[in-house]
Amino acid sequence: MTDWLTVDRGSAPLIVSMPHIGTWIPDEIATDLASAERALRDADFHIDRLYGFATSLGATVVRTSVSRTVIDVNRDPSGASLYPGQATTALCPVETFDGEPLYRDGEAPDDAEIARRRAAYFDPYHAALAAEIDRLRGLHPRIVLYDAHSIRSHVPRLFEGELPQFNIGTDGGATCDSALSAAVETACDASGLSRVTNGRFRGGWITRHYGDPARGIHAIQMELAMRGYLDERGAWPPLWNESAAEPLQATLRHIINSCLDFAREDQ
């Protein structure tokens, strides 16, 4: 792997993808940005720590340290919107979730720069992810690809009001067997916290591109509201607080185990 792309290989029938935890921005891109703080605001902070237990369960974890401001590896590389008619960000975002410009005037990436970033970062991430899918499908009749995300609880430009704690995305049931989504829903609901399936977040490009139940590849996205594991009202970026995260982490362990149980049913 590279210094920005990490694959922790396990043998269990589960891959946890973490496409948005990165905060690294190369110097040649950072100089074009309007604000260094703004460029990092929309990261999925501390998701790697929140799911730190996954490797102990045999899961394979694929993650990148590259900021989504550089390139979003969970967007359709063609540039097509995953949510037509709704506000969203692009393959190489030019504004934050709140609609603030990321670049100084005249410095936003052009088509050539977008193509360069895709070749440098997007393509290697997906080559690694596809390789792990193929490797684990060679070992198991079916596997689960769990795409792990988080977002601020209140982002008025993207959704009204407060986001539910658990936001499950399966593109309307197209990316995984209904038994998997039902098992994850049950684990979420047992926590007593709010949950929605295929609400505002129906699954990004990773979930939609790789999910192929007929081939034994069951993909599901989990978008967490950040209030469940950190203080959104304090300084930004937020600090990791292990004691604050423990209750949610316990539920996530149940969720991940439910994914493993589903994948192993045929074995």
C-alpha positions in Angstrom: 0.0 0.0 0.0 1.0 3.7 0.1 1.4 6.1 2.9 -2.1 7.4 2.3 -3.9 4.1 1.6 -4.1 1.4 4.2 -5.5 -2.1 4.0 -5.7 -4.2 7.2 -6.5 -7.7 5.9 -8.6 -10.2 7.8 -10.1 -13.5 6.8 -13.7 -12.9 7.9 -16.4 -12.3 5.2 -16.5 -8.6 6.0 -14.9 -5.4 4.6 -15.2 -2.1 6.4 -14.6 0.8 4.0 -13.6 4.2 5.5 -13.5 6.6 2.6 -13.9 9.9 4.4 -11.7 9.8 7.5 -8.8 11.5 5.8 -7.5 15.0 6.6 -4.3 15.0 4.5 -4.2 17.6 1.7 -1.0 17.8 -0.5 0.8 21.1 -0.3 0.2 21.9 -4.0 -3.5 21.7 -3.4 -3.5 23.4 0.0 -2.1 26.6 -1.4 -5.2 27.0 -3.6 -7.7 26.7 -0.8 -9.7 29.6 0.7 -9.4 28.2 4.3 -7.4 25.3 5.7 -10.0 24.9 8.5 -12.9 24.9 6.1 -11.3 22.3 3.9 -11.3 19.8 6.8 -14.7 20.5 8.3 -16.6 17.8 6.5 -14.3 14.8 7.4 -15.8 11.7 9.1 -13.9 12.4 12.3 -12.7 9.4 14.4 -14.6 6.8 12.5 -11.4 4.7 12.4 -11.3 4.8 16.2 -15.0 4.2 16.6 -14.7 0.9 14.6 -11.3 0.1 16.0 -12.6 -3.2 17.2 -13.4 -4.5 13.7 -10.0 -6.0 13.0 -10.2 -8.1 16.1 -13.3 -9.7 14.6 -11.4 -10.6 11.5 -12.7 -7.8 9.3 -10.7 -6.3 6.5 -10.5 -2.5 6.8 -9.7 -0.2 3.8 -9.1 3.4 4.6 -7.5 6.5 3.1 -5.9 9.5 4.8 -6.6 11.7 1.8 -9.2 14.5 2.5 -12.4 14.4 0.6 -11.6 18.0 -0.3 -8.9 16.5 -2.6 -11.1 13.9 -4.1 -14.2 12.1 -2.8 -13.7 8.4 -3.4 -17.4 7.8 -2.6 -18.7 9.8 -5.6 -19.5 8.6 -9.1 -16.3 9.2 -11.1 -18.4 10.2 -14.1 -19.6 13.2 -12.2 -23.2 12.1 -12.1 -25.1 13.1 -9.0 -26.0 10.4 -6.6 -28.9 12.5 -5.3 -30.5 14.3 -8.3 -32.3 17.4 -7.3 -30.7 17.6 -3.9 -27.7 19.4 -2.6 -24.5 17.3 -2.6 -20.8 17.6 -3.3 -18.8 16.6 -6.3 -16.0 14.2 -7.1 -13.6 17.0 -6.4 -15.7 19.3 -4.2 -15.6 23.1 -4.7 -17.8 23.9 -1.6 -18.4 22.5 1.8 -21.6 20.9 3.0 -22.7 24.3 4.1 -22.1 25.8 0.7 -19.0 27.7 1.5 -16.3 27.9 -1.2 -13.3 25.7 -0.7 -11.0 27.4 -3.2 -9.8 30.9 -3.8 -11.2 32.7 -6.8 -10.0 31.0 -10.0 -8.2 28.2 -8.3 -10.9 25.4 -8.3 -9.7 22.2 -10.1 -10.3 22.1 -13.8 -11.0 18.9 -15.8 -7.3 18.1 -16.2 -6.7 18.4 -12.5 -9.7 16.3 -11.6 -8.4 13.6 -13.9 -5.0 13.8 -12.3 -6.5 13.4 -8.8 -8.6 10.5 -9.9 -5.6 8.6 -11.3 -3.5 9.4 -8.2 -6.1 8.7 -5.4 -9.5 7.5 -6.6 -8.4 4.7 -8.8 -5.9 3.2 -6.3 -8.5 3.2 -3.5 -11.0 1.4 -5.7 -8.3 -1.0 -7.0 -7.5 -2.0 -3.4 -11.2 -2.3 -2.5 -12.0 -4.4 -5.5 -9.0 -6.6 -4.8 -10.2 -7.3 -1.2 -13.7 -8.1 -2.4 -12.3 -10.6 -4.9 -10.0 -12.1 -2.3 -12.7 -12.6 0.3 -15.2 -13.9 -2.3 -12.6 -16.5 -3.1 -12.8 -17.6 0.6 -16.5 -17.2 1.3 -19.8 -17.7 -0.7 -21.0 -14.3 0.4 -19.4 -11.3 2.0 -20.6 -7.9 3.4 -19.1 -4.6 2.4 -19.9 -2.1 5.2 -19.3 1.5 4.2 -18.7 3.5 7.4 -19.5 7.2 7.6 -20.5 10.0 9.9 -21.8 13.6 9.6 -22.8 16.5 11.7 -26.3 16.2 13.1 -27.4 19.5 11.7 -26.6 20.5 8.1 -29.5 22.6 6.9 -28.3 22.7 3.3 -28.4 18.9 3.1 -31.4 18.0 5.3 -34.0 19.5 7.5 -33.9 19.3 11.3 -31.8 16.8 13.2 -30.5 13.7 11.4 -31.4 10.3 13.0 -28.6 8.6 14.9 -28.4 5.7 12.5 -28.8 6.2 8.7 -28.8 2.9 6.8 -28.3 3.0 3.0 -29.0 0.2 0.6 -30.2 2.1 -2.4 -33.8 1.1 -1.8 -32.8 -2.6 -1.1 -30.8 -3.0 -4.4 -27.3 -3.4 -2.8 -27.9 -6.2 -0.3 -30.3 -8.9 0.8 -33.2 -7.7 2.9 -32.1 -10.1 5.7 -28.9 -8.1 6.1 -30.6 -4.7 6.3 -33.2 -6.2 8.7 -30.4 -7.5 11.0 -28.7 -4.2 11.0 -32.0 -2.4 11.7 -32.7 -4.7 14.6 -29.2 -4.0 16.2 -29.8 -0.2 15.8 -33.3 -0.3 17.2 -32.2 -2.3 20.2 -30.1 0.8 21.3 -33.3 2.9 21.6 -31.7 5.6 19.4 -33.3 7.0 16.2 -32.9 5.1 12.9 -33.9 5.5 9.3 -33.3 3.2 6.3 -32.9 4.8 2.9 -33.8 8.2 4.1 -31.6 11.2 3.2 -28.6 8.9 2.7 -29.4 5.9 0.5 -25.8 4.8 0.0 -22.9 6.4 -1.9 -21.1 5.2 -5.0 -19.2 2.6 -3.1 -22.4 0.9 -1.8 -24.2 1.2 -5.2 -21.2 0.3 -7.3 -20.1 -2.9 -5.5 -23.3 -4.1 -4.0 -24.3 -7.2 -6.1 -26.3 -9.7 -4.0 -26.6 -12.1 -6.9 -22.8 -12.5 -6.8 -22.7 -12.8 -3.1 -21.5 -9.2 -2.5 -23.9 -7.4 0.0 -23.1 -3.7 0.5 -24.6 -1.5 3.1 -23.8 2.1 4.2 -24.0 3.4 7.7 -24.1 7.2 8.2 -23.9 8.1 11.9 -24.9 11.4 13.4 -21.8 12.6 15.1 -23.6 13.5 18.3 -23.6 9.9 19.2 -19.9 9.8 19.9 -18.5 13.3 20.2 -19.4 16.9 21.2 -20.5 18.7 18.1 -20.9 22.0 20.1 -17.3 22.4 21.1 -14.1 23.3 19.2 -13.7 22.0 15.7 -12.2 19.6 14.7 -13.7 17.6 17.6 -11.5 15.7 19.9 -11.8 11.9 20.4 -13.5 11.1 23.7 -13.4 7.3 24.4 -15.8 7.4 27.3 -18.3 9.4 25.3 -18.0 7.0 22.4 -18.3 3.7 24.4 -22.2 3.4 24.4 -22.4 3.9 20.6 -19.4 1.7 20.1 -21.2 -1.1 21.9 -24.1 -0.9 19.5 -21.7 -0.7 16.5 -20.1 -4.0 17.7 -23.6 -5.6 17.6 -24.1 -4.2 14.1 -20.8 -5.5 12.8 -21.5 -8.9 14.4 -24.9 -9.0 12.8 -23.2 -8.4 9.4 -20.8 -11.3 10.1 -23.6 -13.6 11.2 -25.5 -12.8 8.0 -22.4 -13.5 5.8 -21.7 -16.8 7.6 -25.2 -18.2 7.3 -24.3 -20.1 4.1 -21.1 -21.5 5.5 
